[in-house]
């Protein structure tokens, strides 16, 4: 998707505010030209009494009236100037208003300042209208983009999250969208408002004194070239800067999450060195970007001053030749100076828009990454497991050179507890991750009661499955909110019932605020066993017919493990359960144990059957419990 199409998809939702912004922009440009046009009567009728104008040394001299240039010339250029003589049309309108209101020579001293005040207030109101409308559009659009981006990240498969570090994703959602917000809310307004204002002022400038205006605008090509050059450099630099920021976010996320490992290995200086290298790269890119940004202003301003010196020479000769009056010159110079502000803002617009375009490109590419977990148009529904869960000739590859599972066949009866054991890398976690469709198999299928799980909706499928993993994810919220997780309608009594079944109610009630206690990020204020029992309570409350236990007791001490095992026993009752465990003592009571190695099933049976068989399971068991 092109960047304009990407933005248009969101901008069209705010068409009403876009219309309000357009009205404000046109009013602002018109009022700005009106403010400048009133400079001439302010000096000519209010301050300098009409024909008497300041001389070179400040004294008053008479300026001869020069006929309009367009009347002295013939041909196409003269006709064009007559038709588009904005200054002449404004003068005529001004004189017409004075005649209708009956303003005489004495009253004009009050009339012109009052008219100037009214036009300026109108300009301020128009500026407010256009500014607020664009802020509403910008904030709304970027909020929509951020929400859609986060939704697309949440809906992606585990394969996507394995390929994209969390720090990079956070940088896209936070930093890149913030850049777009600044561009749409502020700089896009400047792009339209200042461009139209510049056109109005340019028309007024050309019609005030055509030749002098042409001379003044000779420097325009000299201004455009550095603006374009700086813009291209800023776009490239901004892209590199955001990439370095994503690296920083990724490194910091790893360091904060893995702070215990860092401290345990005494690697604080090592991690700090890595972070310093990343911040150094980010600093160099940002300094280059700031050099470009800060150099653009002085270069453009220096060229403008050179042009202004030449303009003053030309204007001085025009006044001495009687081709220009002092009020006209003052209006001309005021118009020219007021044109500088739009040009300056448009220069900044270019730089910011280049940054925003680079950010939008990165966000758009992230959103366009296809989700390899797809839902069927008309999904089937299953309320519970009536017969069995089956893996039929299932194969899985992360990539062609990383095979994980090879033609695995496994049937799990409804209500049966099946334990998967084997060395690391045997494919156990991949097996259980295929069931809730965190991944899809490369070959074969996973079915519930004979129905391929790809024929079910993701929401319907995952409502059938409860998961308790070794890395318990708890949120920085109250214990009650963590157990109920997203279900604010549940009463405290039901939450306590689940906690009691998970042997968690007692320690929860000993906390200062009980179920309202906030447990900190990832539940770090609790012990490992306590966190695990909260996760089990959460799974109990979900009451799903299928249960996945992935190393649920691997991080616990013996005492905590005993309590968690009791809680797990309550959780597994009446549920079809898949258990992964390295501690073989935790799976000896399973209905069936499946031994895996290198992505294949080597053997299966009860604990007693496998020990009697004397195969791979017995070797693992003896190795683990050898004294």
Backbone torsions as a table, in degrees:
resi	resn	phi	psi	omega
1	UNK	NA	132.9	178.0
2	UNK	-70.3	158.6	-178.1
3	UNK	-63.9	-44.0	176.0
4	UNK	-57.9	-41.3	178.6
5	UNK	-65.4	-36.5	179.0
6	UNK	-61.5	-45.6	-179.7
7	UNK	-72.0	-39.0	-177.2
8	UNK	-61.3	-33.7	179.4
9	UNK	-56.7	-32.2	-179.6
10	UNK	-96.1	-36.2	-176.0
11	UNK	-65.0	-33.9	-176.0
12	UNK	-64.9	-18.0	177.0
13	UNK	-70.7	-15.6	-175.4
14	UNK	-117.6	40.6	-177.1
15	UNK	-61.6	-39.3	179.7
16	UNK	-61.7	-45.0	177.4
17	UNK	-68.5	-30.3	176.1
18	UNK	-64.7	-38.3	177.2
19	UNK	-65.5	-43.8	177.9
20	UNK	-60.8	-40.4	178.4
21	UNK	-64.4	-39.1	-179.6
22	UNK	-63.7	-44.1	178.1
23	UNK	-60.9	-44.9	178.8
24	UNK	-62.0	-39.6	-179.9
25	UNK	-64.6	-46.0	-179.9
26	UNK	-64.3	-42.3	177.3
27	UNK	-63.1	-40.4	-179.5
28	UNK	-63.7	-45.9	-178.9
29	UNK	-64.3	-42.4	179.8
30	UNK	-64.7	-45.5	-179.6
31	UNK	-65.6	-35.9	177.5
32	UNK	-62.4	-45.5	177.0
33	UNK	-63.2	-36.9	178.5
34	UNK	-65.3	-40.7	177.5
35	UNK	-59.4	-44.0	179.9
36	UNK	-66.7	-41.3	-178.1
37	UNK	-63.2	-28.7	-179.7
38	UNK	-75.9	-8.5	177.4
39	UNK	-61.9	-38.8	-177.4
40	UNK	-63.2	-51.8	176.7
41	UNK	-67.5	-27.5	178.0
42	UNK	-61.9	-44.4	179.4
43	UNK	-82.4	-39.7	-174.1
44	UNK	-75.2	-33.5	-174.6
45	UNK	-112.1	-29.6	-176.5
46	UNK	-95.6	-50.5	-172.8
47	UNK	-90.9	-39.2	-172.7
48	UNK	-110.2	11.7	174.5
49	UNK	53.9	48.2	171.1
50	UNK	80.6	-94.3	-169.0
51	UNK	-90.2	-15.2	-176.0
52	UNK	-90.2	122.6	-173.4
53	UNK	-124.0	156.5	-178.2
54	UNK	-70.0	136.7	175.8
55	UNK	-84.7	-171.9	-173.3
56	UNK	-64.2	-31.6	-177.0
57	UNK	-107.2	12.8	175.9
58	UNK	102.6	-13.4	177.2
59	UNK	-76.6	165.5	-178.1
60	UNK	-93.8	131.3	177.0
61	UNK	-130.7	160.7	178.5
62	UNK	-90.0	132.9	177.9
63	UNK	-103.2	123.6	179.1
64	UNK	-65.3	144.2	-179.7
65	UNK	-77.7	127.3	179.8
66	UNK	-103.5	132.9	178.1
67	UNK	-64.6	149.7	178.8
68	UNK	-54.5	137.4	-176.5
69	UNK	-60.5	-35.9	-176.1
70	UNK	-63.0	-28.8	-179.8
71	UNK	-77.8	-19.2	179.9
72	UNK	-88.4	-9.1	-175.5
73	UNK	-115.8	161.9	177.5
74	UNK	-130.1	166.8	177.1
75	UNK	100.3	-173.3	-173.8
76	UNK	-63.0	-41.8	-177.2
77	UNK	-64.9	-40.2	179.5
78	UNK	-66.3	-41.0	178.2
79	UNK	-64.0	-40.1	179.1
80	UNK	-62.7	-43.6	-179.4
81	UNK	-67.7	-35.0	177.9
82	UNK	-65.8	-40.7	-177.5
83	UNK	-69.9	-35.8	-175.2
84	UNK	-111.6	31.8	179.5
85	UNK	-81.2	81.7	-175.9
86	UNK	-62.3	-42.8	-178.7
87	UNK	-60.9	-40.3	179.7
88	UNK	-66.6	-40.9	179.1
89	UNK	-65.0	-38.7	177.8
90	UNK	-65.5	-42.0	178.3
91	UNK	-60.6	-43.2	-179.7
92	UNK	-64.7	-42.2	179.5
93	UNK	-63.8	-40.7	179.7
94	UNK	-62.4	-46.1	179.4
95	UNK	-64.9	-37.3	179.8
96	UNK	-63.9	-42.7	178.4
97	UNK	-62.5	-40.5	179.4
98	UNK	-63.0	-42.7	-179.7
99	UNK	-64.5	-43.9	-178.4
100	UNK	-63.8	-36.8	-179.3
101	UNK	-86.5	-6.6	179.5
102	UNK	67.7	38.8	-178.9
103	UNK	-80.6	119.9	179.2
104	UNK	-95.5	-174.8	-173.9
105	UNK	-61.9	-34.8	-178.4
106	UNK	-79.7	-35.3	-176.9
107	UNK	-75.1	-18.2	-177.5
108	UNK	-64.1	-23.6	177.7
109	UNK	-62.3	-31.3	178.1
110	UNK	-92.2	-35.2	-173.8
111	UNK	-65.7	-48.0	-174.8
112	UNK	-64.9	-47.5	176.6
113	UNK	-61.0	-37.7	178.5
114	UNK	-64.5	-43.5	178.1
115	UNK	-62.8	-40.6	177.7
116	UNK	-60.2	-42.0	-179.9
117	UNK	-64.2	-44.2	-179.2
118	UNK	-62.2	-46.3	-179.0
119	UNK	-64.4	-39.0	-179.5
120	UNK	-67.8	-39.8	177.1
121	UNK	-63.5	-41.0	176.6
122	UNK	-60.4	-39.5	177.8
123	UNK	-63.3	-41.5	180.0
124	UNK	-66.4	-41.8	178.2
125	UNK	-64.4	-40.1	178.2
126	UNK	-65.1	-37.9	177.6
127	UNK	-63.8	-41.5	177.1
128	UNK	-62.5	-46.4	-177.8
129	UNK	-60.2	-49.5	-178.3
130	UNK	-67.7	-38.9	-179.6
131	UNK	-64.9	-46.5	-179.5
132	UNK	-66.6	-39.9	179.9
133	UNK	-61.5	-42.6	179.9
134	UNK	-70.6	-34.1	174.9
135	UNK	-63.1	-42.3	177.8
136	UNK	-61.4	-44.0	179.3
137	UNK	-64.4	-48.9	-175.8
138	UNK	-63.2	-46.9	179.8
139	UNK	-66.7	-38.8	178.7
140	UNK	-66.2	-46.0	-178.7
141	UNK	-62.6	-47.6	-176.9
142	UNK	-71.0	-29.7	173.2
143	UNK	-64.6	-42.7	177.5
144	UNK	-62.6	-42.7	179.9
145	UNK	-63.2	-45.1	-178.7
146	UNK	-63.2	-41.8	178.6
147	UNK	-64.1	-45.0	-179.5
148	UNK	-65.4	-39.1	179.8
149	UNK	-64.7	-45.0	179.4
150	UNK	-64.8	-38.5	177.0
151	UNK	-61.3	-44.7	-179.1
152	UNK	-65.1	-34.1	177.6
153	UNK	-68.5	-44.2	179.9
154	UNK	-62.8	-35.5	-175.1
155	UNK	-83.0	-9.3	-178.9
156	UNK	-70.5	159.2	-179.3
157	UNK	-76.9	170.4	177.6
158	UNK	-65.0	-25.9	177.2
159	UNK	-62.3	-42.7	177.9
160	UNK	-60.0	-46.3	-177.6
161	UNK	-69.6	-25.3	174.8
162	UNK	-71.0	-29.4	-177.6
163	UNK	-89.3	-15.7	-176.1
164	UNK	-125.4	111.3	179.7
165	UNK	-59.5	148.8	-178.1
166	UNK	-61.9	-34.5	178.5
167	UNK	-61.4	-39.0	178.1
168	UNK	-64.8	-43.2	-178.9
169	UNK	-65.5	-40.5	177.1
170	UNK	-62.1	-41.8	179.4
171	UNK	-61.9	-38.2	179.7
172	UNK	-66.7	-45.8	-175.8
173	UNK	-70.4	-37.8	-174.3
174	UNK	-92.5	-60.7	-171.2
175	UNK	-73.7	-48.6	-176.2
176	UNK	-65.4	-41.6	179.5
177	UNK	-68.3	-32.2	176.4
178	UNK	-64.0	-38.9	176.4
179	UNK	-62.0	-42.8	179.0
180	UNK	-66.5	-35.9	179.3
181	UNK	-62.3	-44.8	178.3
182	UNK	-61.2	-41.9	-177.7
183	UNK	-66.9	-47.1	-176.6
184	UNK	-72.3	-42.9	-175.6
185	UNK	-71.1	-40.7	-171.9
186	UNK	-110.5	-54.3	-171.1
187	UNK	-77.5	-28.1	176.7
188	UNK	-68.1	-34.5	173.8
189	UNK	-60.9	-46.9	179.0
190	UNK	-61.2	-38.5	-178.9
191	UNK	-57.7	-46.8	-178.2
192	UNK	-81.1	-48.8	-174.2
193	UNK	-66.2	-45.8	-178.5
194	UNK	-71.8	-32.6	178.4
195	UNK	-65.2	-47.1	-179.4
196	UNK	-67.5	-41.1	176.7
197	UNK	-60.5	-40.9	178.9
198	UNK	-62.4	-40.2	178.1
199	UNK	-63.3	-44.5	179.3
200	UNK	-62.6	-45.0	179.5
201	UNK	-66.0	-37.3	178.6
202	UNK	-63.8	-41.4	177.7
203	UNK	-63.3	-41.1	177.9
204	UNK	-65.3	-40.4	-179.9
205	UNK	-63.4	-47.2	-178.1
206	UNK	-64.6	-35.7	-178.2
207	UNK	-81.8	-16.6	176.2
208	UNK	-72.3	-48.7	175.2
209	UNK	-157.2	103.4	-168.8
210	UNK	-61.4	-50.2	-176.0
211	UNK	-65.3	-42.2	178.8
212	UNK	-63.6	-38.0	178.3
213	UNK	-65.2	-43.4	178.9
214	UNK	-60.8	-42.5	178.4
215	UNK	-61.7	-42.1	-178.0
216	UNK	-66.1	-30.4	-175.4
217	UNK	-89.8	2.7	177.9
218	UNK	-61.1	-31.6	-177.1
219	UNK	-76.7	-7.2	-176.0
220	UNK	-56.3	-47.5	178.4
221	UNK	-59.1	-32.1	178.6
222	UNK	-67.8	-28.6	178.7
223	UNK	-79.0	-36.0	-175.4
224	UNK	-67.1	-41.3	-175.2
225	UNK	-59.1	-50.9	178.5
226	UNK	-65.4	-31.2	178.0
227	UNK	-61.7	-46.0	-179.7
228	UNK	-64.3	-43.9	-178.5
229	UNK	-64.0	-45.4	179.4
230	UNK	-63.5	-37.6	-179.6
231	UNK	-62.8	-45.2	179.3
232	UNK	-63.3	-42.3	178.4
233	UNK	-64.4	-38.4	179.7
234	UNK	-65.8	-36.7	-178.6
235	UNK	-64.7	-45.8	179.1
236	UNK	-64.5	-42.9	-178.0
237	UNK	-67.5	-38.8	178.8
238	UNK	-61.9	-40.3	179.5
239	UNK	-61.8	-45.0	179.4
240	UNK	-65.9	-37.1	-179.4
241	UNK	-63.2	-42.3	179.9
242	UNK	-68.7	-34.1	175.7
243	UNK	-64.0	-42.9	177.7
244	UNK	-65.3	-35.9	177.8
245	UNK	-65.5	-38.2	177.0
246	UNK	-63.5	-38.7	176.7
247	UNK	-62.4	-42.3	178.9
248	UNK	-61.5	-47.4	-178.9
249	UNK	-61.3	-40.0	-179.6
250	UNK	-65.6	-45.1	179.5
251	UNK	-63.2	-42.8	-178.2
252	UNK	-66.8	-40.3	178.4
253	UNK	-60.6	-44.3	178.7
254	UNK	-62.6	-43.9	-177.9
255	UNK	-64.9	-41.4	-179.2
256	UNK	-70.3	-44.2	180.0
257	UNK	-67.1	-35.7	-176.9
258	UNK	-101.6	29.7	-174.1
259	UNK	-61.5	-29.8	180.0
260	UNK	-68.6	-41.7	177.9
261	UNK	-65.1	-42.3	179.1
262	UNK	-58.2	-47.2	-179.0
263	UNK	-68.3	-40.3	-177.4
264	UNK	-62.1	-35.5	-179.6
265	UNK	-95.1	3.0	179.9
266	UNK	63.1	37.0	-173.4
267	UNK	-102.6	23.0	179.7
268	UNK	-58.2	-45.5	-179.3
269	UNK	-66.6	-36.4	178.2
270	UNK	-63.2	-46.7	179.9
271	UNK	-66.8	-38.2	178.2
272	UNK	-64.2	-38.3	178.2
273	UNK	-63.9	-43.2	177.2
274	UNK	-60.7	-42.8	-178.7
275	UNK	-67.1	-39.3	178.3
276	UNK	-63.7	-39.7	176.7
277	UNK	-61.0	-43.0	179.9
278	UNK	-66.7	-42.5	178.7
279	UNK	-67.5	-31.3	176.3
280	UNK	-63.8	-44.2	177.9
281	UNK	-63.6	-40.8	179.0
282	UNK	-65.8	-39.1	179.4
283	UNK	-62.7	-45.2	-178.4
284	UNK	-62.0	-42.5	179.4
285	UNK	-65.7	-42.2	-178.8
286	UNK	-67.9	-37.4	178.3
287	UNK	-64.1	-39.1	177.2
288	UNK	-64.9	-40.8	178.5
289	UNK	-62.9	-42.0	179.6
290	UNK	-68.7	-33.7	175.7
291	UNK	-61.3	-44.9	178.6
292	UNK	-63.9	-44.5	-177.7
293	UNK	-65.3	-41.9	-177.8
294	UNK	-78.4	-25.2	179.3
295	UNK	-77.8	-27.0	-175.6
296	UNK	-63.2	-43.0	-179.2
297	UNK	-61.8	-55.3	179.9
298	UNK	-58.7	-37.9	179.9
299	UNK	-63.2	-49.1	-179.7
300	UNK	-64.2	-42.4	-179.0
301	UNK	-65.3	-39.3	179.2
302	UNK	-62.7	-42.7	177.3
303	UNK	-63.5	-37.4	-180.0
304	UNK	-65.6	-38.5	179.7
305	UNK	-66.9	-39.4	177.1
306	UNK	-60.0	-43.5	178.0
307	UNK	-65.0	-37.7	-178.8
308	UNK	-64.1	-37.4	178.5
309	UNK	-62.2	-43.9	177.9
310	UNK	-65.9	-36.1	180.0
311	UNK	-63.1	-42.2	-179.6
312	UNK	-62.6	-38.4	178.0
313	UNK	-62.8	-46.1	-178.4
314	UNK	-65.1	-43.3	-178.2
315	UNK	-65.7	-39.0	178.6
316	UNK	-59.6	-42.6	178.1
317	UNK	-66.8	-36.1	-179.7
318	UNK	-66.0	-38.8	178.5
319	UNK	-66.2	-43.4	-179.7
320	UNK	-66.2	-26.8	179.3
321	UNK	-87.4	0.5	179.1
322	UNK	76.2	16.8	-178.6
323	UNK	-92.1	-6.0	-174.6
324	UNK	-151.8	134.4	176.4
325	UNK	-93.3	163.1	-178.9
326	UNK	-63.7	-45.2	177.1
327	UNK	-59.3	-37.4	178.1
328	UNK	-65.9	-39.7	178.6
329	UNK	-65.0	-42.5	179.1
330	UNK	-61.9	-43.1	177.2
331	UNK	-63.3	-40.9	179.8
332	UNK	-61.5	-48.2	-178.8
333	UNK	-66.1	-38.3	177.5
334	UNK	-62.2	-43.9	178.2
335	UNK	-60.9	-44.3	-179.1
336	UNK	-63.3	-42.3	179.2
337	UNK	-67.0	-37.7	179.1
338	UNK	-71.1	-21.3	175.2
339	UNK	-72.6	-21.7	-178.9
340	UNK	-66.0	-40.0	-177.7
341	UNK	-62.2	-47.3	174.7
342	UNK	-59.5	-39.5	179.4
343	UNK	-64.2	-43.0	179.3
344	UNK	-62.4	-44.6	179.7
345	UNK	-66.7	-37.2	178.7
346	UNK	-66.9	-31.1	175.6
347	UNK	-63.7	-44.1	177.5
348	UNK	-67.7	-34.3	177.2
349	UNK	-57.4	-44.8	-178.2
350	UNK	-60.2	-45.1	-178.4
351	UNK	-64.2	-45.9	-178.1
352	UNK	-68.7	-40.4	179.8
353	UNK	-64.2	-34.4	176.9
354	UNK	-63.2	-42.2	176.8
355	UNK	-62.5	-44.6	-178.7
356	UNK	-65.6	-36.6	178.7
357	UNK	-64.3	-41.2	177.8
358	UNK	-64.4	-41.1	178.5
359	UNK	-65.4	-43.1	179.3
360	UNK	-62.7	-35.3	178.5
361	UNK	-63.4	-43.2	-179.8
362	UNK	-67.5	-42.5	179.7
363	UNK	-65.3	-43.2	-179.9
364	UNK	-61.8	-42.4	179.1
365	UNK	-63.3	-39.0	179.9
366	UNK	-66.3	-41.6	179.9
367	UNK	-67.4	-29.3	-175.5
368	UNK	-84.4	-5.9	176.3
369	UNK	-63.2	120.5	-176.1
370	UNK	-66.5	143.8	175.9
371	UNK	-86.7	119.6	-177.0
372	UNK	-78.0	-5.0	172.7
373	UNK	-100.1	106.2	-175.5
374	UNK	-116.2	149.8	-179.8
375	UNK	-103.6	148.7	177.2
376	UNK	-76.6	156.3	-177.3
377	UNK	-65.5	-39.3	-178.9
378	UNK	-123.8	83.5	-175.4
379	UNK	-70.1	152.9	174.4
380	UNK	-89.2	161.7	-177.9
381	UNK	-119.8	137.4	175.4
382	UNK	-132.4	127.6	-176.5
383	UNK	-88.8	-30.6	-179.3
384	UNK	-161.6	172.3	177.8
385	UNK	-87.9	113.7	-178.9
386	UNK	-91.9	-36.9	-174.9
387	UNK	-119.7	-64.9	-173.8
388	UNK	-165.3	162.4	169.4
389	UNK	-108.6	130.3	-175.7
390	UNK	-128.7	141.2	168.4
391	UNK	-106.5	119.5	-173.2
392	UNK	-118.5	107.1	179.1
393	UNK	50.4	45.9	-174.1
394	UNK	-81.6	128.5	173.1
395	UNK	-126.0	151.2	178.3
396	UNK	-149.0	136.0	178.7
397	UNK	-132.7	127.8	169.8
398	UNK	-69.9	-37.4	172.6
399	UNK	-155.0	174.2	-175.7
400	UNK	-60.1	-31.2	-178.8
401	UNK	-96.2	8.5	179.8
402	UNK	-129.8	68.1	176.8
403	UNK	-71.1	140.3	-177.8
404	UNK	-118.1	-48.0	179.7
405	UNK	-122.7	143.8	-178.1
406	UNK	-129.4	105.3	173.0
407	UNK	45.8	54.7	-178.0
408	UNK	-83.2	130.1	173.3
409	UNK	-116.9	126.5	179.7
410	UNK	-152.6	133.2	177.9
411	UNK	-122.2	128.5	-178.1
412	UNK	-119.4	117.2	-179.0
413	UNK	-70.4	152.7	177.1
414	UNK	-58.6	128.5	179.6
415	UNK	83.9	-1.4	-178.1
416	UNK	-84.8	144.7	175.0
417	UNK	-103.1	115.1	-178.4
418	UNK	-116.6	127.0	179.2
419	UNK	-104.2	134.3	175.1
420	UNK	-103.5	122.4	179.5
421	UNK	-128.8	163.0	179.5
422	UNK	148.0	171.8	-178.7
423	UNK	-68.5	165.0	176.4
424	UNK	-60.2	139.5	-178.9
425	UNK	85.9	6.1	-178.4
426	UNK	-75.7	-18.9	-179.9
427	UNK	107.6	11.1	-176.7
428	UNK	-64.6	-51.0	-178.5
429	UNK	-63.9	-36.6	177.7
430	UNK	-62.8	-39.8	178.3
431	UNK	-56.1	-50.4	-176.8
432	UNK	-73.8	-28.1	178.5
433	UNK	-70.3	-22.8	177.7
434	UNK	-72.5	-27.4	-174.7
435	UNK	-67.2	-46.6	175.8
436	UNK	-85.8	10.2	179.1
437	UNK	62.0	41.9	166.7
438	UNK	-68.3	-30.9	169.3
439	UNK	-130.8	162.7	169.5
440	UNK	-110.3	143.7	-179.7
441	UNK	-64.7	147.1	175.7
442	UNK	-71.0	-35.1	177.5
443	UNK	-143.3	157.5	-179.1
444	UNK	77.8	-164.7	-178.8
445	UNK	-153.0	158.2	171.3
446	UNK	-111.8	131.8	-174.4
447	UNK	-132.1	151.0	172.4
448	UNK	-118.9	118.2	-176.5
449	UNK	52.7	40.1	176.9
450	UNK	81.8	-2.8	-179.6
451	UNK	-99.8	121.8	176.6
452	UNK	-56.9	128.7	-176.5
453	UNK	-64.6	-17.2	176.3
454	UNK	-72.5	-11.6	176.3
455	UNK	-89.1	-4.4	178.1
456	UNK	-96.9	156.7	171.6
457	UNK	-71.8	149.9	179.3
458	UNK	-60.9	-40.9	179.6
459	UNK	-63.6	-43.7	179.9
460	UNK	-66.2	-41.2	179.4
461	UNK	-63.7	-49.0	-174.5
462	UNK	-73.5	-18.4	173.7
463	UNK	-70.1	-17.4	179.2
464	UNK	-85.1	-8.4	-168.2
465	UNK	-123.7	130.3	170.4
466	UNK	-107.7	142.6	-174.9
467	UNK	-129.9	132.5	170.5
468	UNK	-128.6	120.1	-175.2
469	UNK	-113.2	173.7	178.4
470	UNK	-71.4	-33.8	178.0
471	UNK	-96.7	88.1	-175.1
472	UNK	-69.9	123.8	178.8
473	UNK	-97.4	112.1	174.4
474	UNK	-118.7	156.4	-174.1
475	UNK	-106.7	156.9	179.8
476	UNK	-75.5	71.5	-175.2
477	UNK	-148.0	-175.4	179.5
478	UNK	-71.1	160.3	177.4
479	UNK	-61.5	-42.1	179.0
480	UNK	-58.6	-45.3	-179.6
481	UNK	-66.1	-33.6	179.0
482	UNK	-69.2	-39.6	179.7
483	UNK	-72.2	-45.0	-179.2
484	UNK	-73.4	-28.2	179.1
485	UNK	32.4	90.9	175.1
486	UNK	82.6	1.1	-177.9
487	UNK	-119.9	79.2	-177.1
488	UNK	-70.9	-11.9	-178.1
489	UNK	-78.0	-13.8	-176.6
490	UNK	-73.7	137.6	179.4
491	UNK	-75.7	160.4	178.8
492	UNK	-64.3	-31.4	179.9
493	UNK	-62.0	-43.7	179.5
494	UNK	-66.6	-38.0	177.8
495	UNK	-63.6	-42.8	-179.9
496	UNK	-66.5	-35.3	176.8
497	UNK	-60.6	-45.9	179.3
498	UNK	-64.2	-42.2	179.9
499	UNK	-64.4	-38.8	179.7
500	UNK	-65.3	-40.9	177.9
501	UNK	-65.2	-25.2	178.5
502	UNK	-94.3	10.9	-179.0
503	UNK	55.6	39.3	-179.2
504	UNK	-114.8	-16.8	-173.4
505	UNK	-61.6	-37.5	-175.8
506	UNK	-64.2	-48.8	-178.3
507	UNK	-72.3	-27.4	178.1
508	UNK	-66.3	-44.2	-178.0
509	UNK	-69.0	-19.4	176.7
510	UNK	-79.1	-13.7	179.2
511	UNK	-73.3	155.0	-175.0
512	UNK	-53.8	-42.2	-176.9
513	UNK	-112.4	13.3	177.3
514	UNK	58.7	-128.6	-177.3
515	UNK	-72.1	-11.2	177.4
516	UNK	-93.5	4.5	179.3
517	UNK	-68.6	128.3	175.4
518	UNK	-84.4	127.8	-167.7
519	UNK	-98.2	1.4	178.0
520	UNK	82.5	169.0	-178.7
521	UNK	-60.7	129.1	-178.8
522	UNK	58.9	16.8	178.1
523	UNK	68.7	32.1	-174.6
524	UNK	-68.3	-12.1	178.1
525	UNK	-81.9	-3.1	179.6
526	UNK	-112.1	160.8	175.3
527	UNK	-76.9	168.6	-179.8
528	UNK	-61.3	-42.2	179.2
529	UNK	-65.4	-38.7	178.6
530	UNK	-65.9	-43.1	178.0
531	UNK	-60.8	-42.4	-177.8
532	UNK	-65.6	-37.4	179.8
533	UNK	-69.7	-31.7	173.9
534	UNK	-65.7	-39.4	178.0
535	UNK	-64.3	-38.5	178.3
536	UNK	-67.4	-40.5	176.3
537	UNK	-60.7	-39.5	178.3
538	UNK	-63.1	-42.5	178.5
539	UNK	-67.2	-37.6	177.3
540	UNK	-62.0	-41.8	-178.7
541	UNK	-66.9	-32.3	177.8
542	UNK	-67.4	-34.5	174.8
543	UNK	58.6	46.7	180.0
544	UNK	-83.9	146.9	-178.2
545	UNK	-73.6	-18.3	178.9
546	UNK	-115.2	137.9	-177.5
547	UNK	-128.2	134.5	174.8
548	UNK	-117.6	123.0	176.4
549	UNK	-116.2	107.4	-175.4
550	UNK	-106.7	97.4	179.9
551	UNK	53.5	43.1	-170.7
552	UNK	-66.6	-16.0	-178.8
553	UNK	-122.1	12.7	-170.7
554	UNK	-69.6	-24.7	-175.6
555	UNK	-99.9	11.5	-170.0
556	UNK	-105.7	152.1	172.3
557	UNK	-77.4	172.8	-173.4
558	UNK	-60.2	-43.7	-178.0
559	UNK	-66.5	-45.7	178.9
560	UNK	-64.3	-39.2	-179.1
561	UNK	-61.5	-38.3	-179.2
562	UNK	-62.3	-43.0	178.7
563	UNK	-67.7	-41.6	-179.9
564	UNK	-65.7	-38.1	178.0
565	UNK	-61.6	-39.7	176.6
566	UNK	-62.6	-42.8	179.6
567	UNK	-64.8	-41.5	179.0
568	UNK	-64.3	-36.6	179.0
569	UNK	-61.1	-43.3	176.5
570	UNK	-62.3	-38.6	-177.2
571	UNK	-68.9	-36.9	-174.1
572	UNK	-78.2	-13.4	-175.1
573	UNK	-59.7	122.7	176.2
574	UNK	74.4	10.0	-178.3
575	UNK	-114.7	147.3	172.3
576	UNK	-75.9	116.4	-167.2
577	UNK	-124.5	133.1	170.5
578	UNK	-110.9	122.5	-177.2
579	UNK	-117.4	130.6	170.2
580	UNK	-111.0	129.0	-179.8
581	UNK	-152.0	134.9	171.1
582	UNK	-84.1	-31.0	177.1
583	UNK	-79.1	105.5	-175.3
584	UNK	-66.2	-19.9	178.7
585	UNK	-64.4	-22.6	-177.4
586	UNK	-84.6	-8.5	-175.6
587	UNK	-117.3	3.8	-175.3
588	UNK	-64.1	-24.0	-179.1
589	UNK	-94.9	7.6	178.4
590	UNK	-66.4	151.0	177.4
591	UNK	-63.3	-33.6	179.8
592	UNK	-151.4	140.8	177.4
593	UNK	-113.9	129.5	179.5
594	UNK	-112.4	121.5	-178.3
595	UNK	-97.1	125.1	-178.8
596	UNK	-118.4	151.3	175.2
597	UNK	-158.4	129.5	177.2
598	UNK	54.3	39.4	174.4
599	UNK	79.2	13.3	179.6
600	UNK	-131.6	155.4	175.3
601	UNK	-88.6	121.6	-179.8
602	UNK	-88.4	-42.3	-178.6
603	UNK	-162.7	162.6	177.9
604	UNK	-152.9	153.0	-179.0
605	UNK	160.2	-174.0	175.8
606	UNK	-76.4	169.9	179.2
607	UNK	-58.2	-46.0	-178.5
608	UNK	-64.8	-42.0	-179.5
609	UNK	-62.7	-42.1	-176.8
610	UNK	-71.8	-35.5	176.5
611	UNK	-65.6	-42.8	179.7
612	UNK	-65.2	-30.9	-178.0
613	UNK	-70.8	-28.3	176.9
614	UNK	71.3	28.9	-178.4
615	UNK	-97.5	-143.2	-174.8
616	UNK	-63.3	-39.1	-178.6
617	UNK	-62.7	-43.4	-179.2
618	UNK	-62.1	-39.6	178.2
619	UNK	-63.1	-43.0	177.9
620	UNK	-62.8	-43.0	-178.0
621	UNK	-63.9	-46.7	-179.7
622	UNK	-66.4	-37.1	179.3
623	UNK	-64.4	-39.1	-177.3
624	UNK	-75.8	-31.5	-175.2
625	UNK	-109.9	13.7	177.6
626	UNK	-65.0	132.6	-178.7
627	UNK	-96.1	NA	NA
